[in-house]
């Protein structure tokens, strides 16, 4: 049985998603199975998006003072 999507690393989720896309593109999967793997693909996509968002939220940029020396950090999207 396939691993729970929520337990997969980003890399493993993307790898499985690529396999699903490839199988669906080939068109050699039965309709019932296509629906099953499409639904899993949607869950994998959402999981990857959540992991990317969490990573983006943790990334910070270094703030420099007028002399160009590090003066702390701020969120990456902060202005």
PEGI-V900064 format. One record per residue. N is the residue number from 1. NEAR is the number of other ideal C-beta (glycine too) atoms within 12 Angstrom. Layout:
n: {N,N}
near: {NEAR,NEAR}
//
This chain:
n: {1,2,3,4,5,6,7,8,9,10,11,12,13,14,15,16,17,18,19,20,21,22,23,24,25,26,27,28,29,30,31,32,33,34,35,36,37,38,39,40,41,42,43,44,45,46,47,48,49,50,51,52,53,54,55,56,57,58,59,60,61,62,63,64,65,66,67,68,69,70,71,72,73,74,75,76,77,78,79}
near: {4,18,16,14,27,15,15,23,17,22,14,21,31,22,17,28,28,18,20,29,22,16,21,24,15,12,12,12,20,12,12,10,16,20,15,18,27,21,18,28,29,20,25,34,23,19,28,27,19,19,24,17,15,13,15,15,14,13,16,16,17,16,17,13,10,7,7,9,10,13,13,13,14,15,15,15,11,13,7}
//
